[in-house]
Amino acid sequence: GFASKENEMKIRESVKKLNMTVEVLSDDFSSVEKFLSTLASKAQGYDNVIHVRSSCPFYDAELTEEIYSLHTKSASEYTFADGWPEGLSPCVINTETVAVLSSLVQKDSIKKESKVTKDVFFDVMKNDINSFEIETVMASEDMRMYRLDFSCHNKEKMLACKNLFDLVMSKTASEKDFSADNLSSKAIFS
C-alpha cells in the first residue's frame, strides 16, 4: 500500500509524546466480531486504545494529542474528531468499552458478521448511543460537505492522497504544513 510501513512509523512518532505502547494489528478482519474480539484481547492491561488505520497517511499528531487529552480529562468511553476530511484524525476508545462492544456484537447476529468500517465502534454503539459517554473534538470550520477522504482504500483515494502530498511538498514543507487544518485548507482551496 501507499503508506502502511511509513504510516506505522509516523503513528509511532505521534504517540511517543503520549508515552504509550504501539501495537499494530494486522489480520483479515472480515467481520466486526473478529476485529472487536481481537482488539479486546490485545487491549487488556491498557486503559485506552488510539485507533488509527494504516491506510491513512496524514494523521495529525497535535490533533491526536488533543483528542486523547479530551478523552482522558472527560473520562470518556469514545472520543473522535469531526468536521475534518476523513483520514486526518484517529479515535480513542476505552478498553473496557471495547470489551463491552465485543460482547454486544456476540449477541447480535447481523452486526456479528457485518464488515469492519471506518466507524466500526460507532456502528455498534449507535443502537444504544445513550449508554455511552462520547466526546467530540470539532474542527473550527466544518469541511464534511466536501466529502474528502484521505485514506488509501482504493486507487482514487490513493491518488487524492498523492496529489495532496505533492501539493504540500511543492512548497517548502514543514511539520505544520501537515496539520489537519492546513491539509484540509490545501485540499479544498488550492
mmCIF file of the C-alpha atoms, coordinates in Angstrom:
data_MODEL
# 
_entry.id   MODEL 
# 
loop_
_atom_site.group_PDB 
_atom_site.id 
_atom_site.type_symbol 
_atom_site.label_atom_id 
_atom_site.label_alt_id 
_atom_site.label_comp_id 
_atom_site.label_asym_id 
_atom_site.label_entity_id 
_atom_site.label_seq_id 
_atom_site.pdbx_PDB_ins_code 
_atom_site.Cartn_x 
_atom_site.Cartn_y 
_atom_site.Cartn_z 
_atom_site.occupancy 
_atom_site.B_iso_or_equiv 
_atom_site.pdbx_formal_charge 
_atom_site.auth_seq_id 
_atom_site.auth_comp_id 
_atom_site.auth_asym_id 
_atom_site.auth_atom_id 
_atom_site.pdbx_PDB_model_num 
ATOM 1   C CA . GLY A 1 1   ? 0.000   0.000   0.000  1.00 0.00 ? 1   GLY A CA 1 
ATOM 2   C CA . PHE A 1 2   ? 0.815   3.668   -0.293 1.00 0.00 ? 2   PHE A CA 1 
ATOM 3   C CA . ALA A 1 3   ? 1.692   4.302   3.315  1.00 0.00 ? 3   ALA A CA 1 
ATOM 4   C CA . SER A 1 4   ? 1.413   1.226   5.508  1.00 0.00 ? 4   SER A CA 1 
ATOM 5   C CA . LYS A 1 5   ? 5.062   0.965   6.694  1.00 0.00 ? 5   LYS A CA 1 
ATOM 6   C CA . GLU A 1 6   ? 5.688   4.696   6.518  1.00 0.00 ? 6   GLU A CA 1 
ATOM 7   C CA . ASN A 1 7   ? 2.434   5.429   8.339  1.00 0.00 ? 7   ASN A CA 1 
ATOM 8   C CA . GLU A 1 8   ? 3.247   2.872   11.030 1.00 0.00 ? 8   GLU A CA 1 
ATOM 9   C CA . MET A 1 9   ? 6.433   4.841   11.754 1.00 0.00 ? 9   MET A CA 1 
ATOM 10  C CA . LYS A 1 10  ? 4.505   8.131   11.747 1.00 0.00 ? 10  LYS A CA 1 
ATOM 11  C CA . ILE A 1 11  ? 1.948   6.688   14.164 1.00 0.00 ? 11  ILE A CA 1 
ATOM 12  C CA . ARG A 1 12  ? 4.741   5.510   16.458 1.00 0.00 ? 12  ARG A CA 1 
ATOM 13  C CA . GLU A 1 13  ? 6.278   9.001   16.424 1.00 0.00 ? 13  GLU A CA 1 
ATOM 14  C CA . SER A 1 14  ? 2.895   10.655  17.064 1.00 0.00 ? 14  SER A CA 1 
ATOM 15  C CA . VAL A 1 15  ? 2.146   8.647   20.188 1.00 0.00 ? 15  VAL A CA 1 
ATOM 16  C CA . LYS A 1 16  ? 5.716   8.799   21.524 1.00 0.00 ? 16  LYS A CA 1 
ATOM 17  C CA . LYS A 1 17  ? 4.864   12.115  23.222 1.00 0.00 ? 17  LYS A CA 1 
ATOM 18  C CA . LEU A 1 18  ? 1.914   10.429  24.919 1.00 0.00 ? 18  LEU A CA 1 
ATOM 19  C CA . ASN A 1 19  ? 4.222   7.754   26.393 1.00 0.00 ? 19  ASN A CA 1 
ATOM 20  C CA . MET A 1 20  ? 2.192   4.850   25.006 1.00 0.00 ? 20  MET A CA 1 
ATOM 21  C CA . THR A 1 21  ? 2.813   1.399   23.676 1.00 0.00 ? 21  THR A CA 1 
ATOM 22  C CA . VAL A 1 22  ? 2.147   0.966   19.966 1.00 0.00 ? 22  VAL A CA 1 
ATOM 23  C CA . GLU A 1 23  ? 0.892   -2.308  18.619 1.00 0.00 ? 23  GLU A CA 1 
ATOM 24  C CA . VAL A 1 24  ? -0.135  -2.788  15.026 1.00 0.00 ? 24  VAL A CA 1 
ATOM 25  C CA . LEU A 1 25  ? -2.898  -5.327  14.466 1.00 0.00 ? 25  LEU A CA 1 
ATOM 26  C CA . SER A 1 26  ? -2.929  -6.864  11.037 1.00 0.00 ? 26  SER A CA 1 
ATOM 27  C CA . ASP A 1 27  ? -5.218  -9.708  10.164 1.00 0.00 ? 27  ASP A CA 1 
ATOM 28  C CA . ASP A 1 28  ? -8.129  -10.488 7.936  1.00 0.00 ? 28  ASP A CA 1 
ATOM 29  C CA . PHE A 1 29  ? -10.678 -8.509  9.905  1.00 0.00 ? 29  PHE A CA 1 
ATOM 30  C CA . SER A 1 30  ? -13.536 -9.523  7.665  1.00 0.00 ? 30  SER A CA 1 
ATOM 31  C CA . SER A 1 31  ? -16.122 -9.265  10.437 1.00 0.00 ? 31  SER A CA 1 
ATOM 32  C CA . VAL A 1 32  ? -16.822 -6.830  13.252 1.00 0.00 ? 32  VAL A CA 1 
ATOM 33  C CA . GLU A 1 33  ? -16.908 -9.756  15.673 1.00 0.00 ? 33  GLU A CA 1 
ATOM 34  C CA . LYS A 1 34  ? -13.364 -10.863 14.821 1.00 0.00 ? 34  LYS A CA 1 
ATOM 35  C CA . PHE A 1 35  ? -11.994 -7.318  14.897 1.00 0.00 ? 35  PHE A CA 1 
ATOM 36  C CA . LEU A 1 36  ? -13.530 -6.402  18.266 1.00 0.00 ? 36  LEU A CA 1 
ATOM 37  C CA . SER A 1 37  ? -12.657 -9.694  19.940 1.00 0.00 ? 37  SER A CA 1 
ATOM 38  C CA . THR A 1 38  ? -9.030  -9.443  18.744 1.00 0.00 ? 38  THR A CA 1 
ATOM 39  C CA . LEU A 1 39  ? -8.784  -5.812  19.844 1.00 0.00 ? 39  LEU A CA 1 
ATOM 40  C CA . ALA A 1 40  ? -10.373 -6.564  23.231 1.00 0.00 ? 40  ALA A CA 1 
ATOM 41  C CA . SER A 1 41  ? -7.852  -9.345  23.773 1.00 0.00 ? 41  SER A CA 1 
ATOM 42  C CA . LYS A 1 42  ? -4.846  -7.230  22.735 1.00 0.00 ? 42  LYS A CA 1 
ATOM 43  C CA . ALA A 1 43  ? -6.015  -4.194  24.741 1.00 0.00 ? 43  ALA A CA 1 
ATOM 44  C CA . GLN A 1 44  ? -6.168  -5.987  28.078 1.00 0.00 ? 44  GLN A CA 1 
ATOM 45  C CA . GLY A 1 45  ? -3.961  -4.251  30.621 1.00 0.00 ? 45  GLY A CA 1 
ATOM 46  C CA . TYR A 1 46  ? -4.267  -0.847  28.942 1.00 0.00 ? 46  TYR A CA 1 
ATOM 47  C CA . ASP A 1 47  ? -6.688  1.980   29.687 1.00 0.00 ? 47  ASP A CA 1 
ATOM 48  C CA . ASN A 1 48  ? -7.368  3.234   26.149 1.00 0.00 ? 48  ASN A CA 1 
ATOM 49  C CA . VAL A 1 49  ? -6.789  2.473   22.504 1.00 0.00 ? 49  VAL A CA 1 
ATOM 50  C CA . ILE A 1 50  ? -5.938  5.120   19.924 1.00 0.00 ? 50  ILE A CA 1 
ATOM 51  C CA . HIS A 1 51  ? -7.434  3.562   16.827 1.00 0.00 ? 51  HIS A CA 1 
ATOM 52  C CA . VAL A 1 52  ? -5.641  4.507   13.617 1.00 0.00 ? 52  VAL A CA 1 
ATOM 53  C CA . ARG A 1 53  ? -5.933  2.914   10.224 1.00 0.00 ? 53  ARG A CA 1 
ATOM 54  C CA . SER A 1 54  ? -2.680  2.276   8.366  1.00 0.00 ? 54  SER A CA 1 
ATOM 55  C CA . SER A 1 55  ? -4.323  3.291   5.110  1.00 0.00 ? 55  SER A CA 1 
ATOM 56  C CA . CYS A 1 56  ? -4.471  6.935   6.260  1.00 0.00 ? 56  CYS A CA 1 
ATOM 57  C CA . PRO A 1 57  ? -1.095  8.630   5.753  1.00 0.00 ? 57  PRO A CA 1 
ATOM 58  C CA . PHE A 1 58  ? -1.953  12.095  7.104  1.00 0.00 ? 58  PHE A CA 1 
ATOM 59  C CA . TYR A 1 59  ? -2.786  11.683  10.795 1.00 0.00 ? 59  TYR A CA 1 
ATOM 60  C CA . ASP A 1 60  ? -2.153  14.918  12.675 1.00 0.00 ? 60  ASP A CA 1 
ATOM 61  C CA . ALA A 1 61  ? -0.028  14.357  15.807 1.00 0.00 ? 61  ALA A CA 1 
ATOM 62  C CA . GLU A 1 62  ? -1.286  17.514  17.560 1.00 0.00 ? 62  GLU A CA 1 
ATOM 63  C CA . LEU A 1 63  ? -4.910  16.671  16.808 1.00 0.00 ? 63  LEU A CA 1 
ATOM 64  C CA . THR A 1 64  ? -4.278  13.146  18.119 1.00 0.00 ? 64  THR A CA 1 
ATOM 65  C CA . GLU A 1 65  ? -2.943  14.644  21.352 1.00 0.00 ? 65  GLU A CA 1 
ATOM 66  C CA . GLU A 1 66  ? -5.985  16.935  21.611 1.00 0.00 ? 66  GLU A CA 1 
ATOM 67  C CA . ILE A 1 67  ? -8.388  14.027  21.126 1.00 0.00 ? 67  ILE A CA 1 
ATOM 68  C CA . TYR A 1 68  ? -6.541  11.893  23.674 1.00 0.00 ? 68  TYR A CA 1 
ATOM 69  C CA . SER A 1 69  ? -6.392  14.743  26.185 1.00 0.00 ? 69  SER A CA 1 
ATOM 70  C CA . LEU A 1 70  ? -10.146 15.379  25.926 1.00 0.00 ? 70  LEU A CA 1 
ATOM 71  C CA . HIS A 1 71  ? -10.786 11.643  26.200 1.00 0.00 ? 71  HIS A CA 1 
ATOM 72  C CA . THR A 1 72  ? -8.798  11.254  29.406 1.00 0.00 ? 72  THR A CA 1 
ATOM 73  C CA . LYS A 1 73  ? -9.898  14.536  31.030 1.00 0.00 ? 73  LYS A CA 1 
ATOM 74  C CA . SER A 1 74  ? -13.574 13.808  30.455 1.00 0.00 ? 74  SER A CA 1 
ATOM 75  C CA . ALA A 1 75  ? -13.286 10.094  31.325 1.00 0.00 ? 75  ALA A CA 1 
ATOM 76  C CA . SER A 1 76  ? -14.982 9.394   28.022 1.00 0.00 ? 76  SER A CA 1 
ATOM 77  C CA . GLU A 1 77  ? -15.613 5.946   26.628 1.00 0.00 ? 77  GLU A CA 1 
ATOM 78  C CA . TYR A 1 78  ? -15.201 7.033   23.000 1.00 0.00 ? 78  TYR A CA 1 
ATOM 79  C CA . THR A 1 79  ? -13.737 10.248  21.571 1.00 0.00 ? 79  THR A CA 1 
ATOM 80  C CA . PHE A 1 80  ? -13.408 11.290  17.954 1.00 0.00 ? 80  PHE A CA 1 
ATOM 81  C CA . ALA A 1 81  ? -12.852 14.358  15.776 1.00 0.00 ? 81  ALA A CA 1 
ATOM 82  C CA . ASP A 1 82  ? -15.498 15.726  13.459 1.00 0.00 ? 82  ASP A CA 1 
ATOM 83  C CA . GLY A 1 83  ? -15.541 18.329  10.720 1.00 0.00 ? 83  GLY A CA 1 
ATOM 84  C CA . TRP A 1 84  ? -12.231 17.465  9.076  1.00 0.00 ? 84  TRP A CA 1 
ATOM 85  C CA . PRO A 1 85  ? -11.934 15.316  5.950  1.00 0.00 ? 85  PRO A CA 1 
ATOM 86  C CA . GLU A 1 86  ? -11.733 11.581  6.575  1.00 0.00 ? 86  GLU A CA 1 
ATOM 87  C CA . GLY A 1 87  ? -8.292  10.179  7.320  1.00 0.00 ? 87  GLY A CA 1 
ATOM 88  C CA . LEU A 1 88  ? -6.770  13.071  9.278  1.00 0.00 ? 88  LEU A CA 1 
ATOM 89  C CA . SER A 1 89  ? -7.644  12.041  12.824 1.00 0.00 ? 89  SER A CA 1 
ATOM 90  C CA . PRO A 1 90  ? -7.881  8.846   14.853 1.00 0.00 ? 90  PRO A CA 1 
ATOM 91  C CA . CYS A 1 91  ? -10.412 7.992   17.526 1.00 0.00 ? 91  CYS A CA 1 
ATOM 92  C CA . VAL A 1 92  ? -9.810  6.944   21.118 1.00 0.00 ? 92  VAL A CA 1 
ATOM 93  C CA . ILE A 1 93  ? -11.784 4.247   22.874 1.00 0.00 ? 93  ILE A CA 1 
ATOM 94  C CA . ASN A 1 94  ? -11.633 2.969   26.429 1.00 0.00 ? 94  ASN A CA 1 
ATOM 95  C CA . THR A 1 95  ? -10.511 -0.680  26.552 1.00 0.00 ? 95  THR A CA 1 
ATOM 96  C CA . GLU A 1 96  ? -13.420 -1.648  28.812 1.00 0.00 ? 96  GLU A CA 1 
ATOM 97  C CA . THR A 1 97  ? -15.733 -0.190  26.177 1.00 0.00 ? 97  THR A CA 1 
ATOM 98  C CA . VAL A 1 98  ? -14.054 -2.340  23.521 1.00 0.00 ? 98  VAL A CA 1 
ATOM 99  C CA . ALA A 1 99  ? -14.844 -5.407  25.649 1.00 0.00 ? 99  ALA A CA 1 
ATOM 100 C CA . VAL A 1 100 ? -18.469 -4.257  26.073 1.00 0.00 ? 100 VAL A CA 1 
ATOM 101 C CA . LEU A 1 101 ? -18.829 -3.708  22.319 1.00 0.00 ? 101 LEU A CA 1 
ATOM 102 C CA . SER A 1 102 ? -17.305 -7.113  21.656 1.00 0.00 ? 102 SER A CA 1 
ATOM 103 C CA . SER A 1 103 ? -19.872 -8.772  23.916 1.00 0.00 ? 103 SER A CA 1 
ATOM 104 C CA . LEU A 1 104 ? -22.712 -6.738  22.352 1.00 0.00 ? 104 LEU A CA 1 
ATOM 105 C CA . VAL A 1 105 ? -21.699 -7.922  18.899 1.00 0.00 ? 105 VAL A CA 1 
ATOM 106 C CA . GLN A 1 106 ? -21.658 -11.553 20.101 1.00 0.00 ? 106 GLN A CA 1 
ATOM 107 C CA . LYS A 1 107 ? -25.404 -11.217 20.806 1.00 0.00 ? 107 LYS A CA 1 
ATOM 108 C CA . ASP A 1 108 ? -26.284 -9.520  17.500 1.00 0.00 ? 108 ASP A CA 1 
ATOM 109 C CA . SER A 1 109 ? -26.114 -11.915 14.558 1.00 0.00 ? 109 SER A CA 1 
ATOM 110 C CA . ILE A 1 110 ? -26.425 -9.120  11.985 1.00 0.00 ? 110 ILE A CA 1 
ATOM 111 C CA . LYS A 1 111 ? -23.636 -6.963  13.449 1.00 0.00 ? 111 LYS A CA 1 
ATOM 112 C CA . LYS A 1 112 ? -21.554 -10.070 14.198 1.00 0.00 ? 112 LYS A CA 1 
ATOM 113 C CA . GLU A 1 113 ? -20.969 -10.756 10.518 1.00 0.00 ? 113 GLU A CA 1 
ATOM 114 C CA . SER A 1 114 ? -21.033 -7.189  9.239  1.00 0.00 ? 114 SER A CA 1 
ATOM 115 C CA . LYS A 1 115 ? -17.942 -5.695  7.601  1.00 0.00 ? 115 LYS A CA 1 
ATOM 116 C CA . VAL A 1 116 ? -15.490 -3.571  9.548  1.00 0.00 ? 116 VAL A CA 1 
ATOM 117 C CA . THR A 1 117 ? -15.894 0.062   8.525  1.00 0.00 ? 117 THR A CA 1 
ATOM 118 C CA . LYS A 1 118 ? -14.042 3.239   9.460  1.00 0.00 ? 118 LYS A CA 1 
ATOM 119 C CA . ASP A 1 119 ? -16.803 3.862   12.021 1.00 0.00 ? 119 ASP A CA 1 
ATOM 120 C CA . VAL A 1 120 ? -16.718 0.350   13.488 1.00 0.00 ? 120 VAL A CA 1 
ATOM 121 C CA . PHE A 1 121 ? -17.064 1.451   17.118 1.00 0.00 ? 121 PHE A CA 1 
ATOM 122 C CA . PHE A 1 122 ? -19.818 3.984   16.499 1.00 0.00 ? 122 PHE A CA 1 
ATOM 123 C CA . ASP A 1 123 ? -21.681 1.488   14.287 1.00 0.00 ? 123 ASP A CA 1 
ATOM 124 C CA . VAL A 1 124 ? -22.004 -0.855  17.269 1.00 0.00 ? 124 VAL A CA 1 
ATOM 125 C CA . MET A 1 125 ? -22.723 1.913   19.814 1.00 0.00 ? 125 MET A CA 1 
ATOM 126 C CA . LYS A 1 126 ? -25.429 3.674   17.820 1.00 0.00 ? 126 LYS A CA 1 
ATOM 127 C CA . ASN A 1 127 ? -28.129 1.139   18.705 1.00 0.00 ? 127 ASN A CA 1 
ATOM 128 C CA . ASP A 1 128 ? -27.848 2.219   22.338 1.00 0.00 ? 128 ASP A CA 1 
ATOM 129 C CA . ILE A 1 129 ? -25.998 5.525   21.985 1.00 0.00 ? 129 ILE A CA 1 
ATOM 130 C CA . ASN A 1 130 ? -27.206 6.966   25.301 1.00 0.00 ? 130 ASN A CA 1 
ATOM 131 C CA . SER A 1 131 ? -25.432 4.190   27.203 1.00 0.00 ? 131 SER A CA 1 
ATOM 132 C CA . PHE A 1 132 ? -22.006 5.514   26.200 1.00 0.00 ? 132 PHE A CA 1 
ATOM 133 C CA . GLU A 1 133 ? -20.064 8.615   27.179 1.00 0.00 ? 133 GLU A CA 1 
ATOM 134 C CA . ILE A 1 134 ? -18.949 10.103  23.845 1.00 0.00 ? 134 ILE A CA 1 
ATOM 135 C CA . GLU A 1 135 ? -16.880 13.245  23.308 1.00 0.00 ? 135 GLU A CA 1 
ATOM 136 C CA . THR A 1 136 ? -16.084 15.089  20.079 1.00 0.00 ? 136 THR A CA 1 
ATOM 137 C CA . VAL A 1 137 ? -13.321 17.477  19.041 1.00 0.00 ? 137 VAL A CA 1 
ATOM 138 C CA . MET A 1 138 ? -14.828 19.798  16.442 1.00 0.00 ? 138 MET A CA 1 
ATOM 139 C CA . ALA A 1 139 ? -12.958 21.462  13.584 1.00 0.00 ? 139 ALA A CA 1 
ATOM 140 C CA . SER A 1 140 ? -13.055 25.251  13.615 1.00 0.00 ? 140 SER A CA 1 
ATOM 141 C CA . GLU A 1 141 ? -14.553 25.063  10.130 1.00 0.00 ? 141 GLU A CA 1 
ATOM 142 C CA . ASP A 1 142 ? -16.851 22.191  9.135  1.00 0.00 ? 142 ASP A CA 1 
ATOM 143 C CA . MET A 1 143 ? -15.467 20.602  5.970  1.00 0.00 ? 143 MET A CA 1 
ATOM 144 C CA . ARG A 1 144 ? -17.658 17.485  5.794  1.00 0.00 ? 144 ARG A CA 1 
ATOM 145 C CA . MET A 1 145 ? -19.673 18.916  2.922  1.00 0.00 ? 145 MET A CA 1 
ATOM 146 C CA . TYR A 1 146 ? -16.665 18.457  0.629  1.00 0.00 ? 146 TYR A CA 1 
ATOM 147 C CA . ARG A 1 147 ? -16.736 14.683  1.265  1.00 0.00 ? 147 ARG A CA 1 
ATOM 148 C CA . LEU A 1 148 ? -12.943 14.392  1.075  1.00 0.00 ? 148 LEU A CA 1 
ATOM 149 C CA . ASP A 1 149 ? -11.414 11.092  2.118  1.00 0.00 ? 149 ASP A CA 1 
ATOM 150 C CA . PHE A 1 150 ? -7.650  10.885  2.573  1.00 0.00 ? 150 PHE A CA 1 
ATOM 151 C CA . SER A 1 151 ? -7.343  7.163   3.051  1.00 0.00 ? 151 SER A CA 1 
ATOM 152 C CA . CYS A 1 152 ? -5.740  4.814   0.565  1.00 0.00 ? 152 CYS A CA 1 
ATOM 153 C CA . HIS A 1 153 ? -8.538  2.251   0.364  1.00 0.00 ? 153 HIS A CA 1 
ATOM 154 C CA . ASN A 1 154 ? -8.732  2.349   -3.403 1.00 0.00 ? 154 ASN A CA 1 
ATOM 155 C CA . LYS A 1 155 ? -6.888  3.825   -6.372 1.00 0.00 ? 155 LYS A CA 1 
ATOM 156 C CA . GLU A 1 156 ? -8.959  7.021   -6.493 1.00 0.00 ? 156 GLU A CA 1 
ATOM 157 C CA . LYS A 1 157 ? -8.350  7.818   -2.822 1.00 0.00 ? 157 LYS A CA 1 
ATOM 158 C CA . MET A 1 158 ? -4.694  6.888   -3.082 1.00 0.00 ? 158 MET A CA 1 
ATOM 159 C CA . LEU A 1 159 ? -4.291  9.339   -5.967 1.00 0.00 ? 159 LEU A CA 1 
ATOM 160 C CA . ALA A 1 160 ? -6.043  12.029  -3.914 1.00 0.00 ? 160 ALA A CA 1 
ATOM 161 C CA . CYS A 1 161 ? -3.530  11.431  -1.106 1.00 0.00 ? 161 CYS A CA 1 
ATOM 162 C CA . LYS A 1 162 ? -0.618  11.520  -3.518 1.00 0.00 ? 162 LYS A CA 1 
ATOM 163 C CA . ASN A 1 163 ? -1.877  14.741  -5.110 1.00 0.00 ? 163 ASN A CA 1 
ATOM 164 C CA . LEU A 1 164 ? -2.330  16.372  -1.703 1.00 0.00 ? 164 LEU A CA 1 
ATOM 165 C CA . PHE A 1 165 ? 1.154   15.279  -0.642 1.00 0.00 ? 165 PHE A CA 1 
ATOM 166 C CA . ASP A 1 166 ? 2.632   16.648  -3.897 1.00 0.00 ? 166 ASP A CA 1 
ATOM 167 C CA . LEU A 1 167 ? 0.740   19.928  -3.411 1.00 0.00 ? 167 LEU A CA 1 
ATOM 168 C CA . VAL A 1 168 ? 2.124   20.394  0.106  1.00 0.00 ? 168 VAL A CA 1 
ATOM 169 C CA . MET A 1 169 ? 5.635   19.327  -0.896 1.00 0.00 ? 169 MET A CA 1 
ATOM 170 C CA . SER A 1 170 ? 5.672   21.708  -3.888 1.00 0.00 ? 170 SER A CA 1 
ATOM 171 C CA . LYS A 1 171 ? 6.417   24.455  -1.380 1.00 0.00 ? 171 LYS A CA 1 
ATOM 172 C CA . THR A 1 172 ? 8.955   24.322  1.423  1.00 0.00 ? 172 THR A CA 1 
ATOM 173 C CA . ALA A 1 173 ? 7.187   21.839  3.676  1.00 0.00 ? 173 ALA A CA 1 
ATOM 174 C CA . SER A 1 174 ? 7.414   21.752  7.438  1.00 0.00 ? 174 SER A CA 1 
ATOM 175 C CA . GLU A 1 175 ? 5.609   19.634  10.013 1.00 0.00 ? 175 GLU A CA 1 
ATOM 176 C CA . LYS A 1 176 ? 2.950   22.351  10.410 1.00 0.00 ? 176 LYS A CA 1 
ATOM 177 C CA . ASP A 1 177 ? 2.124   22.025  6.708  1.00 0.00 ? 177 ASP A CA 1 
ATOM 178 C CA . PHE A 1 178 ? 0.811   18.540  7.506  1.00 0.00 ? 178 PHE A CA 1 
ATOM 179 C CA . SER A 1 179 ? -1.642  19.622  10.213 1.00 0.00 ? 179 SER A CA 1 
ATOM 180 C CA . ALA A 1 180 ? -5.268  18.597  9.709  1.00 0.00 ? 180 ALA A CA 1 
ATOM 181 C CA . ASP A 1 181 ? -6.321  22.232  9.273  1.00 0.00 ? 181 ASP A CA 1 
ATOM 182 C CA . ASN A 1 182 ? -3.621  23.028  6.715  1.00 0.00 ? 182 ASN A CA 1 
ATOM 183 C CA . LEU A 1 183 ? -4.149  19.819  4.726  1.00 0.00 ? 183 LEU A CA 1 
ATOM 184 C CA . SER A 1 184 ? -7.897  20.448  4.654  1.00 0.00 ? 184 SER A CA 1 
ATOM 185 C CA . SER A 1 185 ? -7.425  24.009  3.513  1.00 0.00 ? 185 SER A CA 1 
ATOM 186 C CA . LYS A 1 186 ? -4.952  22.999  0.792  1.00 0.00 ? 186 LYS A CA 1 
ATOM 187 C CA . ALA A 1 187 ? -7.238  20.243  -0.457 1.00 0.00 ? 187 ALA A CA 1 
ATOM 188 C CA . ILE A 1 188 ? -10.276 22.484  -0.639 1.00 0.00 ? 188 ILE A CA 1 
ATOM 189 C CA . PHE A 1 189 ? -8.931  25.856  -1.665 1.00 0.00 ? 189 PHE A CA 1 
ATOM 190 C CA . SER A 1 190 ? -5.832  25.107  -3.792 1.00 0.00 ? 190 SER A CA 1 
# 
